[in-house]
Amino acid sequence: MLNRKNLVILVGALAVLVIVAVIQKTSHQKRTSRSSSTVLIDGEFAGADLSQVTIDHGQELGVVTLNRGPEGWLVASAWNSRASDQRIDSLLRTVSNLRGEYRSDNQDVLADYGFTESVITISGLGQDGAQAFSIQVGGKPEGGQGCFVKRPDSNEVFYTGKNLLSELGLWSGPDRPESRHFLELQAYTSDRQSVNVLALQGEEIVTMAKEFTMVEPAEGDTLVTEPYADRTQWEWRLVGQGSESLGMAAKTKADGVLGAVVNIRAQDVVDPGAGLATYGLEGEGSRSVTVYLEDKDIPEIMVFGNSREAEGEAPAGTYMMVPSQGTTIWVVGDYAVNNIFKTLEELKPEE
């Protein structure tokens, strides 16, 4: 049984432990207590406000470089190919007025938050060339949304619910950003109703001409006195080299070719400096599509070249270019190409 003296000693020891715990907790709170949210990037940004956006990967600077010029945004790190305004606008909306919740300022645990030698840094320059913003992106919280961020010149780590990683095309976590994510990959588009004729030059020459439904003018219509073409209704006629008719095409099959031609999305771009022959875009190996449009005197031409195999992050596909659009060489999915180049026999109605 404890005597009075021992009880006093025990109570005193317990009191000391309580005091130490309180002191430690108070000290910890002083070190870590912050306002619930800290402004990390002050200001809203739109594409017109900036002249450049760069994304660095560790010591590798400008892995992705986006420059804004008179014709809009270009991906300088992808041979000055057209950039996707939608991707750039989305990134800038995310960094605008970026706020974060404080997590740590301990340099020794930066790697735990994804800040390693291969840290991702996003920076923007204003129209005057001065830095508009800069932020470093770490990892994702386990089982949570958003990511960890910090200023480049600080060890203070913050959590933001905004997912900057996904804005960079890094849905699984920190990695090397790719220029491909910011490319405008709409290689060619046109209004299907404005197309009059499609000329395909592949294994054989196939020309398809629309025959529109003719509409009689309404009774009493003083503005339209002659029958006119209803451009929403048509059939397809197959035409030979001497403009002779080769019969009607199966509408569903021909419309399938039309749909593939007027909406071609690429998967990648390649270096145009390697020369057209490198990609099979000149000479005997090339194929072409010529599109004759209602509202244009000069037809639009697309040239298709060799196929390439997938390698690493580079997807497989077929090289393609639209000479009237400049020197960009696209890589288009083989399925799209196969939907375009049909033979005469494939386009004829089934008997």
C-alpha positions in Angstrom: 0.0 0.0 0.0 1.4 3.4 -0.9 2.3 5.7 1.9 1.6 9.4 1.9 5.1 10.3 0.8 5.1 8.0 -2.2 1.7 9.2 -3.2 2.8 12.8 -3.2 5.8 11.8 -5.4 3.6 9.9 -7.8 1.2 12.8 -8.1 4.0 15.2 -8.7 5.5 13.0 -11.4 2.2 12.7 -13.1 1.8 16.5 -13.0 5.2 16.9 -14.6 4.3 14.6 -17.4 1.0 16.5 -18.1 2.9 19.8 -18.1 5.5 18.4 -20.6 2.7 17.1 -22.8 1.0 20.4 -22.8 4.2 22.2 -23.6 5.0 19.9 -26.5 1.5 20.3 -27.9 1.6 24.0 -27.6 5.1 24.2 -29.1 3.8 22.0 -32.1 0.8 24.2 -32.6 3.0 27.3 -32.6 5.2 25.6 -35.3 2.4 24.4 -37.5 -0.7 26.6 -36.9 -1.5 28.7 -40.0 -4.5 30.3 -41.5 -6.8 27.7 -43.1 -5.7 28.8 -46.6 -2.7 30.6 -48.0 -2.6 32.5 -51.3 0.2 30.9 -53.4 -0.5 32.6 -56.8 -2.2 36.0 -56.6 -4.2 37.0 -59.6 -6.3 35.6 -62.5 -4.7 34.7 -65.8 -6.0 34.2 -69.3 -4.2 33.3 -72.4 -4.1 36.9 -73.6 -2.3 37.9 -70.4 0.8 35.8 -71.0 3.5 35.5 -73.6 4.9 32.1 -72.5 4.3 29.2 -70.2 7.1 26.8 -69.4 7.0 23.4 -67.6 10.3 22.2 -66.2 11.1 18.6 -65.0 13.9 18.9 -62.5 17.0 20.3 -64.1 15.5 19.8 -67.5 14.2 23.2 -68.4 11.4 23.9 -70.8 10.3 20.3 -71.3 7.1 21.8 -72.4 7.3 25.4 -73.8 4.2 27.2 -74.9 4.6 30.6 -76.7 1.9 33.0 -77.6 2.3 34.8 -80.9 0.2 36.7 -83.4 -1.4 33.5 -84.6 -2.1 32.2 -81.2 -0.5 29.7 -78.9 2.2 27.3 -80.3 4.0 24.4 -78.7 7.6 25.5 -79.1 8.8 22.2 -77.7 6.9 20.3 -80.4 8.2 22.1 -83.5 5.9 25.1 -83.1 2.8 23.1 -83.7 -0.5 24.6 -82.9 -1.4 24.4 -79.2 -4.8 23.6 -77.7 -6.4 26.8 -76.4 -8.7 24.6 -74.3 -5.8 22.9 -72.5 -4.0 26.2 -71.9 -7.1 28.0 -70.7 -7.8 25.1 -68.3 -4.3 25.2 -66.9 -4.4 28.9 -66.4 -7.8 28.8 -64.7 -6.4 26.2 -62.3 -3.3 28.2 -61.3 -5.3 31.5 -61.0 -5.7 32.6 -57.4 -4.2 29.3 -56.3 -4.6 28.7 -52.6 -3.2 25.9 -50.4 -3.5 24.5 -46.8 -0.1 24.4 -45.0 1.4 21.0 -44.4 5.1 21.3 -43.6 8.2 23.4 -43.8 10.7 20.6 -43.0 13.2 20.2 -45.8 14.0 16.6 -44.7 10.5 15.5 -45.6 10.0 17.2 -49.0 10.4 13.9 -50.8 7.5 12.5 -48.8 5.3 15.1 -50.6 6.7 14.3 -54.0 9.3 17.1 -54.2 12.3 15.3 -55.5 15.1 16.1 -58.0 12.6 15.6 -60.8 10.1 18.2 -59.4 7.7 19.8 -61.8 7.8 23.6 -62.1 5.1 25.6 -63.9 6.0 29.2 -64.8 4.3 31.9 -66.8 5.6 35.1 -68.3 3.5 38.2 -68.8 3.3 40.2 -72.0 6.1 42.4 -70.6 8.4 39.4 -70.2 8.3 39.6 -66.4 7.4 36.4 -64.4 3.7 36.3 -63.7 3.7 33.2 -61.6 5.7 30.1 -60.7 4.7 27.0 -58.7 6.1 23.6 -58.1 3.9 20.5 -58.1 4.5 17.5 -56.0 2.6 14.3 -55.5 -1.1 13.4 -54.7 -2.3 12.8 -51.2 -3.0 9.1 -50.5 -6.7 8.4 -51.2 -7.4 12.1 -51.9 -7.9 14.6 -54.6 -5.7 17.5 -55.6 -1.9 17.6 -55.0 0.9 19.1 -53.0 2.4 22.4 -54.1 5.1 24.8 -53.0 6.8 28.0 -54.1 10.2 27.3 -55.9 12.2 29.3 -53.3 10.6 27.8 -50.2 10.4 24.5 -48.3 6.8 25.3 -47.2 4.5 22.6 -48.6 0.8 23.2 -49.1 -2.1 21.0 -50.2 -4.5 22.2 -52.9 -7.7 20.6 -53.9 -7.0 21.6 -57.5 -5.4 18.8 -59.5 -2.6 20.5 -61.3 -1.2 17.1 -62.2 -4.2 16.2 -64.4 -3.8 19.7 -66.1 -0.4 18.5 -67.2 -1.7 15.1 -68.4 -0.2 13.3 -65.4 -3.2 11.5 -64.1 -1.3 8.8 -62.2 1.1 11.2 -60.3 4.3 13.1 -60.9 6.2 12.2 -64.1 7.8 13.9 -67.0 5.3 16.2 -68.8 4.8 15.7 -72.5 4.3 18.4 -75.1 1.7 16.1 -76.8 -0.8 16.9 -74.0 -0.9 20.5 -75.1 -1.1 20.0 -78.9 -4.2 20.9 -80.9 -4.7 17.5 -82.5 -7.6 18.4 -84.8 -5.7 17.8 -88.0 -8.5 18.6 -90.4 -12.2 19.5 -90.1 -14.9 20.8 -92.5 -18.7 20.9 -92.7 -19.9 17.7 -94.2 -22.8 19.5 -96.0 -20.4 21.8 -97.8 -18.5 18.9 -99.4 -19.3 18.4 -103.1 -16.8 15.8 -104.2 -14.2 13.6 -102.6 -11.3 12.2 -104.7 -9.3 9.4 -103.0 -6.0 8.3 -104.4 -4.8 5.1 -102.7 -4.5 1.7 -104.2 -6.8 3.0 -106.9 -8.4 6.4 -107.7 -11.9 6.7 -106.3 -14.0 9.8 -107.0 -17.3 10.3 -105.2 -19.6 13.1 -106.2 -22.8 14.1 -104.3 -26.1 14.3 -106.1 -28.3 16.5 -104.0 -32.1 16.3 -103.8 -33.7 19.0 -105.9 -36.5 21.0 -104.3 -39.2 22.9 -106.2 -39.7 26.5 -104.9 -42.7 27.0 -102.8 -45.8 28.4 -104.5 -45.8 32.1 -104.4 -42.1 32.4 -103.6 -40.9 35.4 -105.6 -37.3 35.1 -104.4 -36.6 31.5 -105.6 -38.1 30.7 -108.9 -36.0 27.7 -110.0 -35.5 24.3 -108.4 -32.6 24.3 -106.0 -30.4 21.7 -104.3 -31.2 20.7 -100.7 -27.7 20.3 -99.3 -29.0 18.2 -96.4 -30.1 15.4 -98.7 -27.9 13.6 -101.1 -26.8 10.4 -102.8 -23.3 9.5 -104.0 -22.3 8.8 -107.6 -19.0 7.1 -108.4 -17.1 8.9 -111.2 -14.4 7.6 -113.5 -11.3 9.4 -114.7 -13.1 10.7 -117.8 -16.0 11.9 -115.7 -18.0 8.9 -116.8 -20.5 7.6 -114.3 -19.5 4.3 -112.6 -22.8 3.9 -110.9 -24.2 4.9 -107.5 -22.3 4.2 -104.3 -23.9 2.7 -101.2 -24.9 5.8 -99.3 -24.0 4.5 -95.8 -20.6 3.4 -97.0 -19.8 6.6 -98.8 -21.1 8.7 -95.9 -18.8 6.7 -93.7 -15.9 7.9 -95.8 -17.2 11.4 -95.7 -17.5 11.3 -91.9 -13.9 10.1 -91.6 -12.5 12.8 -94.0 -14.2 15.8 -92.4 -13.1 15.1 -88.9 -9.5 13.9 -88.6 -7.9 14.0 -85.2 -4.3 13.2 -84.9 -2.5 11.5 -82.0 0.9 13.1 -82.3 3.1 15.3 -84.4 6.7 14.7 -85.6 9.7 16.8 -86.7 9.0 18.3 -90.1 12.7 19.1 -90.4 13.4 15.4 -91.2 11.9 15.9 -94.7 8.8 14.7 -96.4 10.5 11.6 -97.9 11.3 10.4 -94.4 7.6 10.0 -93.7 6.6 8.7 -97.1 4.7 12.0 -97.9 6.1 12.4 -101.4 6.7 10.1 -104.2 5.0 6.8 -105.1 4.3 5.7 -101.5 2.0 8.6 -100.7 -1.8 8.6 -100.8 -4.0 11.7 -100.9 -7.6 12.9 -100.4 -8.8 15.9 -102.3 -11.9 17.7 -100.9 -13.9 19.9 -103.2 -16.1 22.3 -101.2 -19.1 24.4 -102.1 -17.6 27.7 -100.8 -14.0 27.3 -101.9 -12.5 27.6 -105.4 -9.4 25.8 -104.5 -9.8 22.2 -103.2 -8.2 21.1 -99.9 -5.7 18.3 -100.1 -4.5 15.9 -97.4 -1.4 13.6 -98.0 -0.9 10.4 -96.2 2.5 8.6 -95.9 4.1 5.7 -94.1 2.9 4.0 -90.9 5.0 4.0 -87.8 5.1 1.5 -84.9 4.4 2.5 -81.3 7.6 3.2 -79.4 7.6 4.2 -75.8 5.2 7.0 -75.3 4.9 7.6 -79.0 1.7 6.1 -80.4 1.5 4.1 -83.6 -0.2 5.6 -86.7 0.1 7.0 -90.2 1.9 10.2 -91.1 -0.3 12.9 -92.6 0.0 16.5 -93.6 -2.3 19.2 -95.0 0.0 21.4 -97.2 -2.3 24.4 -97.1 -2.0 24.5 -93.3 1.8 24.7 -93.1 4.5 22.2 -92.4 3.0 20.3 -89.5 3.2 16.5 -89.9 0.6 14.6 -88.0 0.4 11.0 -86.8 -3.2 9.8 -87.4 -4.7 6.6 -86.1 -4.6 3.8 -88.7 -8.3 3.1 -88.0 -9.2 6.6 -89.4 -7.0 6.1 -92.5 -8.6 2.7 -93.1 -12.1 4.3 -93.0 -11.1 6.8 -95.7 -9.3 4.7 -98.3 -11.9 2.4 -99.8 -11.9 0.7 -103.2 -14.6 1.0 -105.8 -15.8 -2.5 -105.0 -16.1 -1.7 -101.3 -18.2 1.4 -102.0 -20.7 -0.2 -104.4 -24.1 -1.3 -103.1 -24.4 -5.0 -102.1 -26.2 -7.0 -104.8 
